[in-house]
Amino acid sequence: MHATYPLLRKTDFPALRRRALDTLQVNLGYLCNQSCLHCHVNAGPNRKELMDRDNIDAVLAVLAAKKLHTLDLTGGAPEMNPLFGYLVEQARALGVRVIDRCNLTILSEPGYEHLAGFLAANRVEVCASLPCYSQENVDKQRGDGVFERSIGALQALNALGYGKPGTGLVLNLVFNPQGAVLPPGQQQLEAAYKQELAEHFGIVFNELFVIVNMPIQRFGSTLVSKGQFTGYMDLLKANYLEQNLDSVMCRSLVSVDWQGFLYDCDFNQMLGMRAPIGAGGRPHLRDLLREEVEGLPIAIADHCYGCTAGQGSSCGGALA
């Protein structure tokens, strides 16, 4: 696989500094039941990296000590970490909002049939990846049968109350474009998703988040192989909007890898760009117990243009 960080290191992206910490985004491991082309963590069924009990307890200690509002769980498929249930229950007991970034097909994997009910019982927000409302496009990007399984999972979540008014069970969907293009407008695409999914499958959800494909890991390597890397970076830079700097997720979020080490965002984590936190060395969750991060600089490179191009992009969708 082609390394993209050397192509991104030299940058003219504006300097950024942190605001008060609000969210821990924790990668529970790279094990996943899918292998998607756009996956910026290069996850898959053969990955062995999983967060252990010591680091999960460190996550809980930071949530409690810092009185953080949100725990955002990612992977791989975060649910495939055997300690997923323990972490969710303990975080909810602290009153923390928990988000599960779910690929939907995990809900129908053998051994995970209980998962949808568990998420509902613990009032976990589900942020579900569905790259299109078309079977052809989804299966092309994620593999044969993924669309049908994803629709079944959404219907199961709806049956538990997810996405329905008055239940408080939040179901958001995530769209990634296919290839080296910017996503369409979030509002217009959300309206199309809601109409198509309701008419054809009786599915409802709360919001649609559109996310730019980052030129790193598997997707970035594919761009290099196809000779599209420079053109894609030119596209991101040509669509840069300064106003998006105010809302980028790295201002109030710290990304934690499966070993407990800290990064300014999930994308920096995959590039090995350590967060400027702690007194030298490799910053770890332990440093968050000793240090306030507000005002500290944020590590940047050229891929940061992906978060500020056009309507902007974050784990919560468009910024503008």
Secondary structure in CASP SS format (residue, H / E / C, confidence):
PFRMAT SS
TARGET T0000
AUTHOR 0000-0000-0000
METHOD secondary structure of the structure
MODEL  1
M C 1.00
H C 1.00
A C 1.00
T C 1.00
Y H 1.00
P H 1.00
L H 1.00
L H 1.00
R C 1.00
K C 1.00
T C 1.00
D C 1.00
F C 1.00
P C 1.00
A C 1.00
L C 1.00
R E 1.00
R C 1.00
R C 1.00
A C 1.00
L C 1.00
D C 1.00
T E 1.00
L E 1.00
Q E 1.00
V E 1.00
N E 1.00
L C 1.00
G E 1.00
Y C 1.00
L E 1.00
C C 1.00
N C 1.00
Q C 1.00
S C 1.00
C C 1.00
L C 1.00
H C 1.00
C C 1.00
H C 1.00
V C 1.00
N C 1.00
A C 1.00
G E 1.00
P C 1.00
N C 1.00
R C 1.00
K C 1.00
E C 1.00
L E 1.00
M C 1.00
D C 1.00
R H 1.00
D H 1.00
N H 1.00
I H 1.00
D H 1.00
A H 1.00
V H 1.00
L H 1.00
A H 1.00
V H 1.00
L H 1.00
A H 1.00
A H 1.00
K H 1.00
K C 1.00
L C 1.00
H C 1.00
T E 1.00
L E 1.00
D E 1.00
L E 1.00
T E 1.00
G C 1.00
G C 1.00
A C 1.00
P H 1.00
E H 1.00
M H 1.00
N C 1.00
P C 1.00
L C 1.00
F H 1.00
G H 1.00
Y H 1.00
L H 1.00
V H 1.00
E H 1.00
Q H 1.00
A H 1.00
R H 1.00
A H 1.00
L C 1.00
G C 1.00
V C 1.00
R E 1.00
V E 1.00
I E 1.00
D E 1.00
R E 1.00
C E 1.00
N C 1.00
L C 1.00
T H 1.00
I H 1.00
L H 1.00
S H 1.00
E C 1.00
P C 1.00
G C 1.00
Y C 1.00
E C 1.00
H C 1.00
L H 1.00
A H 1.00
G H 1.00
F H 1.00
L H 1.00
A H 1.00
A H 1.00
N C 1.00
R C 1.00
V C 1.00
E E 1.00
V E 1.00
C E 1.00
A E 1.00
S E 1.00
L C 1.00
P C 1.00
C C 1.00
Y C 1.00
S C 1.00
Q H 1.00
E H 1.00
N H 1.00
V H 1.00
D H 1.00
K H 1.00
Q H 1.00
R H 1.00
G C 1.00
D C 1.00
G C 1.00
V H 1.00
F H 1.00
E H 1.00
R H 1.00
S H 1.00
I H 1.00
G H 1.00
A H 1.00
L H 1.00
Q H 1.00
A H 1.00
L H 1.00
N H 1.00
A H 1.00
L C 1.00
G C 1.00
Y C 1.00
G C 1.00
K C 1.00
P C 1.00
G C 1.00
T C 1.00
G C 1.00
L C 1.00
V C 1.00
L E 1.00
N E 1.00
L E 1.00
V E 1.00
F E 1.00
N C 1.00
P C 1.00
Q C 1.00
G C 1.00
A C 1.00
V C 1.00
L C 1.00
P C 1.00
P C 1.00
G C 1.00
Q H 1.00
Q H 1.00
Q H 1.00
L H 1.00
E H 1.00
A H 1.00
A H 1.00
Y H 1.00
K H 1.00
Q H 1.00
E H 1.00
L H 1.00
A H 1.00
E H 1.00
H H 1.00
F H 1.00
G C 1.00
I C 1.00
V C 1.00
F C 1.00
N C 1.00
E C 1.00
L E 1.00
F E 1.00
V E 1.00
I C 1.00
V C 1.00
N C 1.00
M C 1.00
P C 1.00
I C 1.00
Q H 1.00
R H 1.00
F H 1.00
G H 1.00
S H 1.00
T H 1.00
L H 1.00
V H 1.00
S H 1.00
K C 1.00
G C 1.00
Q C 1.00
F H 1.00
T H 1.00
G H 1.00
Y H 1.00
M H 1.00
D H 1.00
L H 1.00
L H 1.00
K H 1.00
A H 1.00
N C 1.00
Y E 1.00
L C 1.00
E H 1.00
Q H 1.00
N H 1.00
L H 1.00
D H 1.00
S H 1.00
V C 1.00
M H 1.00
C H 1.00
R H 1.00
S C 1.00
L E 1.00
V E 1.00
S E 1.00
V E 1.00
D C 1.00
W C 1.00
Q C 1.00
G C 1.00
F E 1.00
L E 1.00
Y E 1.00
D C 1.00
C C 1.00
D H 1.00
F H 1.00
N H 1.00
Q H 1.00
M H 1.00
L H 1.00
G C 1.00
M C 1.00
R E 1.00
A C 1.00
P C 1.00
I C 1.00
G C 1.00
A C 1.00
G C 1.00
G C 1.00
R C 1.00
P C 1.00
H E 1.00
L H 1.00
R H 1.00
D H 1.00
L H 1.00
L H 1.00
R H 1.00
E C 1.00
E C 1.00
V C 1.00
E C 1.00
G C 1.00
L C 1.00
P E 1.00
I C 1.00
A C 1.00
I C 1.00
A C 1.00
D H 1.00
H H 1.00
C H 1.00
Y H 1.00
G H 1.00
C H 1.00
T H 1.00
A E 1.00
G C 1.00
Q C 1.00
G C 1.00
S C 1.00
S E 1.00
C C 1.00
G C 1.00
G E 1.00
A C 1.00
L C 1.00
A C 1.00
END
